[in-house]
Amino acid sequence: MRNPHVLLVSRHDYGHLNPTIELAKNFRLAGARVTVATTISGFYKLKSLPSLHGISCLSISDGHDDDINAGKIPGYVHDLKRVGSESLASLIQTLSESGKQVTLLVYTLFLPWAAVAARELNVPSAILLIQSATCFSIYNRFCNSRDGIVVVNKDIGTSISMKLPGLPLFKWSDFPTFVLPTSPYFSDMVSVCQEHLQFLDDDPNPHVLINTMDGLEPESLKSIANAVVVGPLVPSSLSSSQDPYFKWLDSKPENSVIYVSFGSTAVLSKAQKEEILHGLIGSCRPFLLVLRDEGEDEEEEIKELKKKIGDDGLVVGWCSQSEVLKHRAVGCFITHCGWNSTLESMVAGVAVVACPQFADQPTNAKMVEDVWGNGVRAFVDETMVVRREEIKRCLEAVMGGGARAEEIKKKVEKWKQVAVESVKDGGSSQMNLKLFLGSIS
C-alpha cells in the first residue's frame, strides 16, 4: 500500500496509551502516516509528551469531556461506546474529506465499537492487545458466546480452575479480576469482551496485533487467529538523566537497589503502604519508592515512616520507569505487574517481585513465577495486604544470592536477550509489522 494512513484509537489510561504511542512510532518508522486519537483527558496526556515527532494527535468524545475521572463511573464503557463510536465515525469522515483518508484503524483492547465504526465506513481494522496473549486466551475461555464459562455457568465460585495448553493450572487468584463476579466491573467488562470475540469471529480475516515477544507465550499465540507479534512496546525515555533520582541511583552499587512502583492507577491502602515501608526499611537494602504525592492529605503514620528513611531510601512522586529499570544500580522491581511494567522489566533485565492488584495483574504475576521464572509472587493475607515478612521473603528469594536467586537471574538474562532480539533494527517485531502493513489492501 502506498502512503498508508494508520489511525490508532486508545483509551485514556496510561496502560493503553503507552503501548499505543510506541506502536504509532513503529508504524511511522515503517513508512506510514500516523494519527493517534483518544478521549479528551487522554489527549492532554498525549500533548504533554515530547517524543511524538511526525505523529498527529486528535481527540474523540466519551460523553464526559470535563471529567478526568469518568472511567470510574459505573456504566462508563456504555457511554464511551455510544458517544465514542459517533465521534470516531465523524473523525474518520473529516480526515477523509481533508485528504487524509484512513486506510487502517488500530484499536486497543476494550474498544470493540471502534472496529464496528470502521467496518461501517469500509476501513480495515486491527485490534492491539495491550495485555498478554495468555490473558486474551483466558477472556476467550470465559466469555465466548458458545461455551464460555460466564455463559454456561451463572454461579462462578472460588473453586474454579482452568488448564490452558502448555501452562500450569490457573485458579481463582490467577485470573484477570474483570472476569470474576466479585469485580465491580464484571458485567461491563464481560459484555465488552464478548463484543470483541464476536466481532473477531464474524470477521473472515481478523487482524490481531499483540504486545508480546516471540517465544514468550507460544501456546497462547497459537490459540489466536492471525496473531501478529509487535512487542515489546516499551516506552521511550520521558525524562532527563539530570533528574535528582538519577544522581541518587548513580551513588549506589550495581544491582543493589530495590525499585518499587505500583503504576499510575492502583490506589494502595494505608495498611499496604505501611507494610511496604516497614518491609523496605527492614530489608537493609537501598530502595527507590514511587508513591504518588498526596501532600497534606497523606496519613500521619506514612509521614512518620518516611522520616525514618535514611540515605539508603528515596521516595518520589513520579519517575521515568523505563529509564530507572535500565540503570545499573537497580537489582529488583517490586511491581503491581501490569503488562507494560512486566515487559519493561524483561527489556531491562531486572528480576520481579509481583504484588498484583487488579485487572490482568494476577495472571501476569502467575506467569512471572510459574512460567517465565523471572521473579516471585508475593501473597496477601486475609485482609488482602502483603505483609512486611512476605516482602522480606520475596526480596531474599530474588536478591539473597541463593540457588533460587541464581535461577531467577538466568531467566532474567534469557528474556532480556529475547527482548533485545525482538526490538532491534531488523528484529522480528519490526519485520512482523512491516509485513502486516504491506498486507493491508
C-alpha positions in Angstrom: 0.0 0.0 0.0 1.4 3.4 -1.0 1.3 6.1 1.7 -0.9 4.3 4.2 -2.6 6.3 6.9 -2.9 4.5 10.2 -5.4 5.8 12.8 -4.8 4.4 16.3 -7.6 4.7 18.8 -6.9 4.2 22.5 -8.5 4.6 25.9 -7.1 7.5 28.1 -5.3 5.2 30.6 -1.5 5.2 30.5 -1.7 1.4 30.4 -3.4 1.8 27.0 -1.7 5.0 25.8 1.9 3.9 26.3 1.9 0.9 24.0 -0.3 2.7 21.5 2.3 5.5 21.3 5.1 3.1 20.8 3.2 1.2 18.1 2.5 4.6 16.4 6.2 5.3 16.4 6.9 1.9 14.8 4.2 2.5 12.1 5.8 5.8 11.4 9.3 4.2 11.0 7.6 1.6 8.7 6.6 4.5 6.4 3.0 5.2 7.3 1.3 8.4 8.1 0.1 8.1 11.7 -2.6 9.7 13.8 -3.4 8.8 17.4 -6.9 9.5 18.8 -8.1 9.2 22.4 -10.6 10.9 24.7 -10.2 14.5 25.8 -8.4 13.6 29.0 -6.1 11.3 27.2 -5.5 13.9 24.5 -3.9 16.2 27.0 -1.6 13.4 28.3 -0.5 12.8 24.7 0.2 16.5 24.1 2.4 16.6 27.1 4.8 14.1 25.7 7.9 15.4 23.9 8.6 12.4 21.7 5.7 12.3 19.1 7.6 13.8 16.1 5.6 13.2 12.9 2.6 11.8 14.7 -0.7 13.7 14.7 -2.8 13.7 17.9 -6.6 14.1 17.8 -9.4 13.7 20.3 -12.8 11.9 20.4 -15.6 12.4 22.9 -16.6 9.9 25.6 -19.6 12.0 26.8 -17.7 13.1 29.8 -15.2 15.6 28.4 -14.9 17.7 31.5 -14.5 14.7 33.9 -10.9 13.4 34.1 -12.2 10.5 36.4 -15.0 9.5 34.1 -13.5 6.0 33.7 -14.5 5.2 37.3 -18.2 6.0 36.7 -20.5 2.9 36.6 -21.6 2.3 33.1 -18.8 4.3 31.6 -18.0 1.7 29.0 -21.5 2.1 27.6 -21.2 5.9 27.4 -17.9 5.5 25.7 -19.4 3.1 23.2 -22.4 5.3 22.5 -20.7 8.6 22.2 -17.3 7.4 21.1 -18.5 5.5 18.1 -20.3 8.5 16.7 -17.3 10.8 17.5 -14.9 8.3 15.8 -17.0 7.9 12.7 -17.2 11.7 12.4 -13.4 12.0 12.8 -12.7 9.4 10.1 -15.0 11.2 7.7 -13.4 14.5 8.5 -9.9 13.1 7.8 -11.1 11.7 4.5 -12.7 15.0 3.4 -9.4 16.8 4.2 -7.4 14.4 2.0 -6.1 12.2 4.9 -8.2 9.1 4.2 -7.7 6.5 6.9 -6.5 3.2 5.3 -6.2 1.2 8.6 -7.8 1.6 12.0 -6.0 0.1 15.0 -8.0 0.0 18.2 -6.9 -1.2 21.7 -8.4 -3.9 23.8 -11.8 -3.0 25.3 -12.9 -0.7 22.4 -14.7 -3.2 20.1 -17.1 -0.5 18.9 -14.2 1.2 17.1 -13.9 -1.8 14.8 -17.7 -1.7 14.1 -17.4 2.0 13.2 -14.5 1.3 10.9 -16.4 -1.6 9.2 -19.4 0.6 8.5 -17.1 3.1 6.7 -15.2 0.3 4.9 -12.0 0.9 6.7 -9.9 -2.2 7.5 -9.2 -2.6 11.3 -6.9 -4.5 13.6 -7.1 -4.9 17.4 -4.0 -4.1 19.5 -3.8 -6.4 22.5 -2.3 -4.2 25.2 -2.4 -7.2 27.6 -0.8 -10.6 27.2 -1.8 -13.3 24.7 -2.5 -15.5 27.7 -5.0 -13.0 29.2 -6.8 -12.9 25.9 -7.0 -16.7 25.8 -8.5 -16.6 29.3 -11.0 -14.0 28.2 -12.0 -16.3 25.3 -12.5 -19.2 27.6 -14.6 -17.2 30.0 -16.6 -15.0 27.6 -17.1 -16.7 24.1 -20.7 -17.0 23.2 -20.6 -20.7 22.6 -19.3 -22.3 25.7 -17.8 -19.5 27.7 -17.7 -20.1 31.5 -19.8 -17.0 32.2 -22.3 -18.1 29.6 -22.8 -21.7 30.8 -22.2 -21.1 34.5 -24.1 -18.4 36.2 -22.6 -19.2 39.6 -18.8 -18.9 39.4 -17.2 -19.9 42.7 -13.7 -19.6 44.2 -13.1 -23.2 43.5 -13.0 -22.6 39.7 -9.8 -23.6 37.8 -8.7 -23.7 34.2 -6.0 -25.6 32.3 -4.6 -23.9 29.2 -2.4 -25.7 26.7 1.2 -25.8 27.8 0.6 -23.8 31.0 0.1 -24.7 34.7 -3.3 -24.8 36.3 -4.9 -21.4 36.8 -7.0 -20.8 39.9 -9.3 -18.0 41.2 -6.4 -15.9 42.4 -4.7 -16.2 39.0 -7.4 -14.9 36.7 -7.9 -11.4 35.5 -10.2 -9.8 38.0 -12.6 -8.5 35.4 -13.9 -12.0 34.6 -14.7 -12.7 38.2 -18.2 -11.8 39.6 -16.6 -10.2 42.6 -15.3 -7.3 40.4 -17.4 -4.2 40.3 -16.7 -4.1 36.5 -17.6 -7.7 35.9 -20.9 -7.1 34.0 -19.5 -4.3 31.8 -16.2 -5.9 31.0 -17.7 -9.3 30.2 -20.0 -7.6 27.8 -17.1 -5.8 26.2 -15.1 -9.0 25.9 -18.0 -10.8 24.3 -18.3 -8.0 21.7 -14.6 -8.3 20.9 -14.7 -12.0 20.5 -17.9 -11.9 18.4 -16.5 -9.3 16.1 -13.4 -11.3 15.5 -15.4 -14.5 14.9 -17.6 -12.7 12.4 -14.6 -11.2 10.5 -13.4 -13.6 7.8 -9.9 -12.2 8.0 -9.3 -10.7 11.5 -6.1 -8.9 12.4 -4.7 -9.2 15.9 -1.6 -7.2 16.9 -0.1 -8.4 20.2 2.2 -6.6 22.5 4.3 -9.6 23.4 7.6 -11.3 22.3 8.3 -14.3 20.1 8.9 -17.3 22.4 7.2 -15.7 25.5 3.7 -17.1 25.0 3.9 -19.7 22.2 0.9 -21.8 23.2 -1.4 -18.8 23.8 -0.4 -17.3 20.5 -1.5 -20.5 18.7 -5.0 -20.0 20.0 -5.4 -16.5 18.4 -6.1 -16.4 14.7 -3.9 -14.2 12.6 -1.8 -13.1 15.6 1.0 -10.7 14.8 3.7 -10.2 17.4 4.7 -6.5 17.5 6.2 -6.1 21.0 7.6 -5.5 23.4 6.2 -1.9 23.0 8.2 -0.3 25.7 8.0 3.5 26.2 10.9 5.7 25.2 12.6 7.9 27.8 10.4 10.7 29.2 13.0 12.3 31.4 16.5 13.6 31.7 19.3 11.9 33.4 19.7 15.2 35.3 16.6 14.4 37.4 17.6 14.1 41.1 16.8 10.4 41.5 19.3 9.5 38.8 22.1 11.2 40.8 20.9 9.2 43.8 21.0 6.0 41.8 24.5 6.8 40.5 25.7 6.7 44.1 24.6 3.1 44.7 26.4 -0.2 43.9 25.4 -2.2 40.9 22.3 -4.4 41.2 21.7 -3.2 44.8 18.6 -1.0 44.6 15.0 -2.2 45.1 12.8 -0.1 42.8 9.1 0.0 43.9 6.2 1.2 41.8 2.6 0.3 41.5 1.7 2.1 38.3 -0.5 5.1 37.7 -3.9 3.6 38.6 -3.6 1.4 41.7 -4.6 3.0 45.0 -2.8 1.4 47.9 -4.4 1.2 51.3 -2.9 2.8 54.3 -2.1 -0.6 55.7 -0.4 -1.7 52.5 1.8 1.5 52.3 2.8 1.0 55.9 3.8 -2.6 55.3 5.8 -1.7 52.2 7.7 1.0 54.0 8.4 -1.3 57.0 9.5 -4.1 54.7 11.8 -1.8 52.7 13.3 -0.1 55.7 13.8 -3.5 57.4 15.4 -5.0 54.3 18.6 -3.0 54.9 18.9 -2.5 51.1 18.7 0.8 49.2 15.3 1.4 47.7 13.6 3.9 45.3 9.9 4.0 46.1 7.3 5.7 43.9 4.3 7.0 45.9 2.0 9.5 44.2 2.3 12.7 46.1 -0.7 13.2 48.4 0.5 16.4 50.1 -1.3 17.4 53.2 -3.9 14.5 52.7 -1.2 11.9 53.4 -1.8 9.8 56.6 0.3 10.8 59.6 1.6 7.2 60.0 3.0 7.3 56.5 4.7 10.7 57.1 6.3 9.4 60.3 7.6 6.3 58.5 9.1 8.5 55.7 11.0 10.4 58.4 12.8 7.1 59.4 14.2 6.6 55.9 17.9 7.3 55.8 20.2 8.0 52.9 19.6 4.5 51.5 16.0 5.2 50.8 14.4 7.7 48.4 10.6 8.3 47.9 9.5 10.2 44.8 6.1 11.1 43.4 7.0 10.0 39.8 9.9 8.8 37.8 10.7 7.6 34.3 10.3 3.9 34.9 11.8 2.5 31.7 15.0 4.5 32.3 15.2 3.7 36.0 14.9 0.0 35.3 17.8 0.2 32.9 20.0 1.8 35.5 23.0 -0.4 36.5 22.1 0.1 40.3 18.6 -1.4 40.1 18.6 -5.1 41.0 14.9 -5.8 41.8 11.5 -4.4 40.8 8.6 -4.6 43.3 5.6 -4.1 40.9 1.9 -4.4 40.5 2.7 -6.5 37.5 0.7 -4.5 34.9 1.6 -5.7 31.4 3.7 -2.7 30.5 5.7 -2.9 33.7 6.2 -6.7 33.2 7.6 -6.2 29.7 9.7 -3.2 30.8 11.3 -5.4 33.5 12.2 -8.0 30.8 13.7 -5.5 28.4 15.8 -4.0 31.3 16.8 -7.4 32.6 15.5 -6.8 36.2 14.0 -9.5 38.5 10.5 -9.0 39.7 8.6 -9.3 43.0 5.0 -9.3 41.8 2.3 -7.7 44.0 -0.8 -7.8 41.7 -3.7 -5.5 42.5 -6.4 -6.0 39.8 -7.2 -6.5 36.1 -4.7 -8.6 34.3 -2.0 -8.3 37.0 -2.7 -11.6 38.9 -2.3 -13.5 35.6 0.9 -11.7 34.8 2.2 -12.5 38.3 1.3 -16.2 37.9 3.3 -16.3 34.6 6.3 -14.5 36.2 6.7 -17.0 38.9 5.4 -20.3 37.4 6.2 -20.0 33.7 8.8 -17.4 32.8 10.8 -17.7 36.1 12.0 -14.1 36.1 10.7 -13.4 39.6 8.4 -14.4 42.5 4.9 -13.6 43.5 4.1 -12.0 46.9 1.0 -13.3 48.5 -1.6 -11.4 50.5 -3.1 -12.2 53.9 -6.8 -12.5 54.8 -7.1 -8.7 54.6 -5.6 -8.6 51.1 -2.4 -6.9 52.3 1.2 -8.1 51.5 2.9 -8.1 54.9 6.4 -6.9 55.6 7.5 -10.5 56.4 6.3 -11.6 52.9 8.1 -8.7 51.3 11.3 -9.8 53.1 10.8 -13.4 51.9 10.4 -12.3 48.3 13.4 -10.0 48.4 15.6 -12.7 49.8 14.4 -15.1 47.1 15.3 -12.6 44.4 18.3 -10.8 45.8 19.7 -13.1 48.5 22.3 -14.9 46.4 20.9 -18.4 47.0 20.1 -21.1 44.4 16.7 -19.7 43.6 18.1 -16.2 43.1 20.7 -17.7 40.7 18.0 -19.5 38.7 15.9 -16.3 38.5 19.0 -14.4 37.3 19.4 -16.9 34.5 15.8 -16.5 33.4 16.0 -12.7 33.6 19.0 -12.8 31.3 17.2 -15.1 28.9 14.2 -12.9 28.5 16.3 -9.8 28.2 18.1 -11.3 25.2 14.8 -12.3 23.7 13.6 -8.7 24.1 16.7 -7.3 22.5 16.4 -9.6 19.5 12.7 -8.7 19.1 13.1 -4.9 19.0 16.5 -4.5 17.3 16.7 -3.0 13.8 15.5 -5.8 11.5 14.3 -7.8 14.5 11.2 -10.0 14.5 8.7 -7.4 15.8 9.9 -4.8 13.2 9.6 -7.2 10.4 6.2 -8.5 11.5 4.8 -5.0 11.5 6.2 -4.2 8.0 4.8 -7.4 6.6 1.4 -6.7 8.2 1.3 -3.2 6.9 2.1 -4.4 3.5 -0.7 -7.0 3.6 -3.4 -4.4 4.2 -5.2 -3.5 1.0 
